Structures are given as C-alpha cells and as structure tokens.
C-alpha cells in the first residue's frame, strides 16, 4: 500500500511512496541475509543503496552494490537480491508498477 510499511519477505519490508504519472519510488529495508526473490517486470528500474551492502543477481550476473552506489535494471531482466548486512534501497520505476499500487 502506498505510504505504509509492509513486510514482503522474511526480513524485507517496503514503503511505496505516492507515485507521479509515469514514475514511482519505493524504499526497501533488509535485515542481514534477507532475500528479495528473483522476479522480472517490464518496467525499467534504478536502485540506489542508501545503507549497507547487497548482492544482486542481474540476468545471471552477480553485482555487488553498497552505500552510495546505484544499479540500473532493464525491463524484463530477471533479478533478485541478498542483503550482506542491514541495508536500505531506494527503487525507482518507470512506467508505474500497477502491480504494486
């Protein structure tokens, strides 16, 4: 739900910020070892690490990001993430992910 923290996986919670017409933002918090399940969506995504260190599987490639770094995730690419320490991501999507709203 928009603007409310919700648990989505064990050790993972998110808050979806009010969206614009074609751009949206979501904050995601992870406990150490928490996993964001692999998935894909047609929307383009940028993820920015506000805190911590995470290991992404991006289309079969392992990518590490840490505080102050970002990662572009093209539409329809399978991706998932594991938190290597307590972490916070800020995700942006375009167009809107109506499946989350």
N, CA and C atoms as an extended XYZ file, in Angstrom:
303
Properties=species:S:1:pos:R:3:atomname:S:1:resname:S:1:resid:I:1 pbc="F F F"
N         0.835       -1.185        0.000 N   UNK     1
C         0.000        0.000        0.000 CA  UNK     1
C         0.881        1.250        0.000 C   UNK     1
N         0.432        2.264       -0.632 N   UNK     2
C         1.193        3.498       -0.775 CA  UNK     2
C         1.360        4.179        0.578 C   UNK     2
N         2.614        4.474        0.926 N   UNK     3
C         2.918        5.235        2.125 CA  UNK     3
C         2.924        4.463        3.424 C   UNK     3
N         2.709        3.143        3.390 N   UNK     4
C         2.649        2.326        4.599 CA  UNK     4
C         3.695        1.222        4.496 C   UNK     4
N         4.473        1.025        5.571 N   UNK     5
C         5.441       -0.064        5.583 CA  UNK     5
C         4.720       -1.400        5.606 C   UNK     5
N         5.187       -2.335        4.775 N   UNK     6
C         4.618       -3.679        4.751 CA  UNK     6
C         5.738       -4.694        4.605 C   UNK     6
N         5.592       -5.827        5.314 N   UNK     7
C         6.568       -6.898        5.190 CA  UNK     7
C         6.244       -7.685        3.933 C   UNK     7
N         7.266       -7.906        3.086 N   UNK     8
C         7.036       -8.598        1.819 CA  UNK     8
C         7.728       -9.948        1.761 C   UNK     8
N         8.812      -10.120        2.493 N   UNK     9
C         9.524      -11.381        2.626 CA  UNK     9
C        10.131      -11.375        4.019 C   UNK     9
N        10.623      -12.514        4.471 N   UNK    10
C        11.252      -12.598        5.776 CA  UNK    10
C        12.441      -11.638        5.821 C   UNK    10
N        12.387      -10.652        6.710 N   UNK    11
C        13.467       -9.687        6.858 CA  UNK    11
C        13.477       -8.581        5.826 C   UNK    11
N        12.394       -8.479        5.035 N   UNK    12
C        12.304       -7.453        3.987 CA  UNK    12
C        10.988       -6.701        4.145 C   UNK    12
N        11.066       -5.373        4.238 N   UNK    13
C         9.843       -4.570        4.251 CA  UNK    13
C        10.003       -3.401        3.306 C   UNK    13
N         8.870       -2.905        2.813 N   UNK    14
C         8.898       -1.820        1.832 CA  UNK    14
C         7.831       -0.785        2.132 C   UNK    14
N         8.104        0.424        1.604 N   UNK    15
C         7.134        1.511        1.642 CA  UNK    15
C         7.100        2.126        0.259 C   UNK    15
N         5.936        2.135       -0.354 N   UNK    16
C         5.755        2.719       -1.680 CA  UNK    16
C         5.337        4.170       -1.490 C   UNK    16
N         6.110        5.066       -2.077 N   UNK    17
C         5.812        6.499       -1.972 CA  UNK    17
C         4.731        6.873       -2.996 C   UNK    17
N         3.987        7.942       -2.755 N   UNK    18
C         2.965        8.360       -3.719 CA  UNK    18
C         3.585        8.551       -5.106 C   UNK    18
N         3.000        7.941       -6.141 N   UNK    19
C         3.586        7.984       -7.484 CA  UNK    19
C         3.236        9.254       -8.253 C   UNK    19
N         4.037        9.496       -9.303 N   UNK    20
C         3.707       10.515      -10.285 CA  UNK    20
C         2.888        9.869      -11.392 C   UNK    20
N         2.848       10.499      -12.560 N   UNK    21
C         2.064        9.953      -13.671 CA  UNK    21
C         2.738        8.764      -14.336 C   UNK    21
N         4.085        8.752      -14.372 N   UNK    22
C         4.771        7.645      -15.034 CA  UNK    22
C         6.033        7.200      -14.295 C   UNK    22
N         6.230        7.721      -13.080 N   UNK    23
C         7.417        7.397      -12.290 CA  UNK    23
C         7.003        7.141      -10.848 C   UNK    23
N         7.606        6.105      -10.239 N   UNK    24
C         7.293        5.811       -8.845 CA  UNK    24
C         8.557        5.445       -8.093 C   UNK    24
N         8.466        5.532       -6.758 N   UNK    25
C         9.607        5.300       -5.899 CA  UNK    25
C         9.177        4.422       -4.721 C   UNK    25
N        10.105        3.552       -4.299 N   UNK    26
C         9.817        2.632       -3.206 CA  UNK    26
C        11.077        2.480       -2.361 C   UNK    26
N        10.924        2.519       -1.055 N   UNK    27
C        12.025        2.298       -0.126 CA  UNK    27
C        11.926        0.864        0.384 C   UNK    27
N        13.065        0.150        0.419 N   UNK    28
C        13.068       -1.244        0.845 CA  UNK    28
C        14.154       -1.440        1.900 C   UNK    28
N        13.776       -2.020        3.038 N   UNK    29
C        14.716       -2.284        4.118 CA  UNK    29
C        14.950       -3.786        4.237 C   UNK    29
N        16.214       -4.173        4.453 N   UNK    30
C        16.607       -5.575        4.543 CA  UNK    30
C        17.382       -5.830        5.832 C   UNK    30
N        17.075       -6.943        6.490 N   UNK    31
C        17.922       -7.432        7.566 CA  UNK    31
C        19.059       -8.234        6.931 C   UNK    31
N        20.146       -8.432        7.651 N   UNK    32
C        21.259       -9.226        7.144 CA  UNK    32
C        20.777      -10.607        6.715 C   UNK    32
N        21.155      -11.020        5.516 N   UNK    33
C        20.786      -12.334        4.993 CA  UNK    33
C        19.426      -12.392        4.325 C   UNK    33
N        18.646      -11.328        4.430 N   UNK    34
C        17.309      -11.319        3.814 CA  UNK    34
C        17.435      -11.351        2.296 C   UNK    34
N        16.460      -11.997        1.676 N   UNK    35
C        16.480      -12.190        0.226 CA  UNK    35
C        15.243      -11.580       -0.412 C   UNK    35
N        15.470      -10.801       -1.455 N   UNK    36
C        14.400      -10.340       -2.335 CA  UNK    36
C        14.325      -11.344       -3.476 C   UNK    36
N        13.238      -12.091       -3.551 N   UNK    37
C        13.105      -13.194       -4.507 CA  UNK    37
C        13.312      -12.744       -5.950 C   UNK    37
N        13.886      -13.638       -6.756 N   UNK    38
C        14.070      -13.338       -8.173 CA  UNK    38
C        12.717      -13.119       -8.848 C   UNK    38
N        12.693      -12.136       -9.738 N   UNK    39
C        11.469      -11.789      -10.456 CA  UNK    39
C        11.864      -10.915      -11.650 C   UNK    39
N        10.902      -10.579      -12.461 N   UNK    40
C        11.110       -9.615      -13.540 CA  UNK    40
C         9.826       -8.824      -13.728 C   UNK    40
N         9.956       -7.696      -14.388 N   UNK    41
C         8.813       -6.835      -14.704 CA  UNK    41
C         9.199       -6.006      -15.921 C   UNK    41
N         8.236       -5.548      -16.689 N   UNK    42
C         8.558       -4.803      -17.909 CA  UNK    42
C         9.115       -3.402      -17.643 C   UNK    42
N         8.923       -2.870      -16.452 N   UNK    43
C         9.373       -1.515      -16.142 CA  UNK    43
C        10.896       -1.460      -15.977 C   UNK    43
N        11.484       -0.320      -16.358 N   UNK    44
C        12.882       -0.055      -16.050 CA  UNK    44
C        12.983        0.323      -14.575 C   UNK    44
N        14.120       -0.008      -13.974 N   UNK    45
C        14.304        0.251      -12.547 CA  UNK    45
C        15.714        0.763      -12.288 C   UNK    45
N        15.809        1.775      -11.440 N   UNK    46
C        17.075        2.166      -10.844 CA  UNK    46
C        16.962        1.862       -9.364 C   UNK    46
N        17.985        1.258       -8.786 N   UNK    47
C        18.019        1.056       -7.350 CA  UNK    47
C        19.249        1.764       -6.804 C   UNK    47
N        19.069        2.488       -5.705 N   UNK    48
C        20.135        3.262       -5.081 CA  UNK    48
C        20.292        2.772       -3.647 C   UNK    48
N        21.502        2.425       -3.248 N   UNK    49
C        21.762        1.916       -1.910 CA  UNK    49
C        21.979        3.079       -0.937 C   UNK    49
N        21.035        3.253       -0.042 N   UNK    50
C        21.133        4.288        0.986 CA  UNK    50
C        21.994        3.839        2.158 C   UNK    50
N        22.028        2.506        2.391 N   UNK    51
C        22.748        1.954        3.538 CA  UNK    51
C        23.056        0.498        3.256 C   UNK    51
N        24.225        0.028        3.690 N   UNK    52
C        24.525       -1.388        3.666 CA  UNK    52
C        25.271       -1.861        2.436 C   UNK    52
N        25.176       -3.180        2.215 N   UNK    53
C        25.851       -3.843        1.100 CA  UNK    53
C        24.968       -5.000        0.651 C   UNK    53
N        24.750       -5.090       -0.668 N   UNK    54
C        23.851       -6.095       -1.218 CA  UNK    54
C        24.470       -6.787       -2.417 C   UNK    54
N        24.051       -8.036       -2.618 N   UNK    55
C        24.493       -8.827       -3.759 CA  UNK    55
C        23.284       -9.083       -4.656 C   UNK    55
N        23.335       -8.546       -5.856 N   UNK    56
C        22.257       -8.724       -6.825 CA  UNK    56
C        22.598       -9.839       -7.797 C   UNK    56
N        21.595      -10.605       -8.179 N   UNK    57
C        21.691      -11.475       -9.348 CA  UNK    57
C        20.916      -10.735      -10.424 C   UNK    57
N        21.615      -10.284      -11.447 N   UNK    58
C        21.016       -9.492      -12.516 CA  UNK    58
C        21.231      -10.214      -13.831 C   UNK    58
N        20.200      -10.917      -14.274 N   UNK    59
C        20.295      -11.656      -15.532 CA  UNK    59
C        21.399      -12.699      -15.520 C   UNK    59
N        21.618      -13.348      -14.364 N   UNK    60
C        22.637      -14.381      -14.250 CA  UNK    60
C        24.010      -13.869      -13.855 C   UNK    60
N        24.166      -12.560      -13.728 N   UNK    61
C        25.445      -11.957      -13.340 CA  UNK    61
C        25.347      -11.456      -11.903 C   UNK    61
N        26.397      -11.658      -11.113 N   UNK    62
C        26.431      -11.173       -9.738 CA  UNK    62
C        27.000       -9.757       -9.719 C   UNK    62
N        26.264       -8.851       -9.064 N   UNK    63
C        26.673       -7.452       -8.956 CA  UNK    63
C        26.555       -7.039       -7.492 C   UNK    63
N        27.645       -6.508       -6.929 N   UNK    64
C        27.628       -6.005       -5.555 CA  UNK    64
C        27.446       -4.494       -5.576 C   UNK    64
N        26.573       -3.997       -4.695 N   UNK    65
C        26.474       -2.543       -4.518 CA  UNK    65
C        26.478       -2.255       -3.026 C   UNK    65
N        26.944       -1.080       -2.695 N   UNK    66
C        26.979       -0.649       -1.303 CA  UNK    66
C        26.550        0.811       -1.213 C   UNK    66
N        26.503        1.306        0.015 N   UNK    67
C        26.029        2.663        0.261 CA  UNK    67
C        26.612        3.667       -0.729 C   UNK    67
N        25.718        4.437       -1.348 N   UNK    68
C        26.117        5.482       -2.284 CA  UNK    68
C        26.213        5.025       -3.729 C   UNK    68
N        25.956        3.743       -3.992 N   UNK    69
C        26.036        3.215       -5.357 CA  UNK    69
C        24.643        2.887       -5.883 C   UNK    69
N        24.522        2.888       -7.210 N   UNK    70
C        23.243        2.583       -7.834 CA  UNK    70
C        23.420        1.488       -8.876 C   UNK    70
N        22.289        0.930       -9.298 N   UNK    71
C        22.269       -0.140      -10.287 CA  UNK    71
C        21.053        0.057      -11.182 C   UNK    71
N        21.271       -0.011      -12.500 N   UNK    72
C        20.167        0.049      -13.460 CA  UNK    72
C        19.729       -1.370      -13.776 C   UNK    72
N        18.423       -1.604      -13.731 N   UNK    73
C        17.845       -2.909      -14.042 CA  UNK    73
C        16.906       -2.724      -15.231 C   UNK    73
N        17.304       -3.215      -16.415 N   UNK    74
C        16.435       -3.072      -17.594 CA  UNK    74
C        15.125       -3.846      -17.418 C   UNK    74
N        14.107       -3.436      -18.153 N   UNK    75
C        12.836       -4.141      -18.129 CA  UNK    75
C        12.995       -5.581      -18.591 C   UNK    75
N        12.203       -6.471      -17.992 N   UNK    76
C        12.122       -7.894      -18.337 CA  UNK    76
C        13.371       -8.700      -18.007 C   UNK    76
N        14.336       -8.148      -17.274 N   UNK    77
C        15.522       -8.897      -16.856 CA  UNK    77
C        15.253       -9.504      -15.476 C   UNK    77
N        15.485      -10.801      -15.342 N   UNK    78
C        15.291      -11.473      -14.058 CA  UNK    78
C        16.349      -10.977      -13.083 C   UNK    78
N        15.896      -10.613      -11.878 N   UNK    79
C        16.804      -10.109      -10.866 CA  UNK    79
C        16.303      -10.456       -9.469 C   UNK    79
N        17.243      -10.550       -8.547 N   UNK    80
C        16.958      -10.800       -7.142 CA  UNK    80
C        18.110      -10.230       -6.336 C   UNK    80
N        17.964      -10.209       -5.002 N   UNK    81
C        18.978       -9.561       -4.175 CA  UNK    81
C        19.085      -10.272       -2.831 C   UNK    81
N        20.292      -10.237       -2.265 N   UNK    82
C        20.541      -10.731       -0.912 CA  UNK    82
C        21.300       -9.655       -0.161 C   UNK    82
N        20.841       -9.339        1.054 N   UNK    83
C        21.497       -8.336        1.884 CA  UNK    83
C        22.670       -8.973        2.613 C   UNK    83
N        23.857       -8.413        2.440 N   UNK    84
C        25.048       -8.912        3.109 CA  UNK    84
C        25.217       -8.290        4.494 C   UNK    84
N        24.473       -7.233        4.748 N   UNK    85
C        24.413       -6.565        6.044 CA  UNK    85
C        23.108       -5.775        6.070 C   UNK    85
N        22.702       -5.222        7.219 N   UNK    86
C        21.465       -4.426        7.225 CA  UNK    86
C        21.553       -3.351        6.142 C   UNK    86
N        20.515       -3.272        5.303 N   UNK    87
C        20.588       -2.423        4.110 CA  UNK    87
C        19.273       -1.737        3.827 C   UNK    87
N        19.375       -0.609        3.098 N   UNK    88
C        18.190        0.128        2.642 CA  UNK    88
C        18.412        0.510        1.182 C   UNK    88
N        17.424        0.213        0.343 N   UNK    89
C        17.438        0.591       -1.067 CA  UNK    89
C        16.337        1.602       -1.344 C   UNK    89
N        16.588        2.469       -2.303 N   UNK    90
C        15.566        3.348       -2.839 CA  UNK    90
C        15.403        2.963       -4.307 C   UNK    90
N        14.263        2.386       -4.644 N   UNK    91
C        13.985        1.920       -6.001 CA  UNK    91
C        13.081        2.905       -6.725 C   UNK    91
N        13.388        3.144       -7.997 N   UNK    92
C        12.508        3.936       -8.848 CA  UNK    92
C        12.139        3.101      -10.064 C   UNK    92
N        10.920        3.286      -10.540 N   UNK    93
C        10.403        2.524      -11.672 CA  UNK    93
C         9.717        3.456      -12.654 C   UNK    93
N         9.861        3.147      -13.932 N   UNK    94
C         9.093        3.815      -14.969 CA  UNK    94
C         8.791        2.814      -16.079 C   UNK    94
N         7.577        2.755      -16.613 N   UNK    95
C         6.383        3.435      -16.103 CA  UNK    95
C         5.969        2.841      -14.755 C   UNK    95
N         4.818        3.243      -14.265 N   UNK    96
C         4.335        2.799      -12.955 CA  UNK    96
C         4.195        1.283      -12.919 C   UNK    96
N         4.483        0.721      -11.735 N   UNK    97
C         4.224       -0.701      -11.498 CA  UNK    97
C         2.851       -0.806      -10.842 C   UNK    97
N         1.840       -0.938      -11.665 N   UNK    98
C         0.468       -1.016      -11.144 CA  UNK    98
C         0.259       -2.228      -10.270 C   UNK    98
N         1.104       -3.270      -10.441 N   UNK    99
C         1.000       -4.451       -9.595 CA  UNK    99
C         1.360       -4.144       -8.131 C   UNK    99
N         2.060       -3.043       -7.890 N   UNK   100
C         2.413       -2.646       -6.534 CA  UNK   100
C         1.486       -1.573       -5.961 C   UNK   100
N         0.760       -0.897       -6.831 N   UNK   101
C        -0.097        0.218       -6.372 CA  UNK   101
C        -1.491       -0.250       -5.998 C   UNK   101
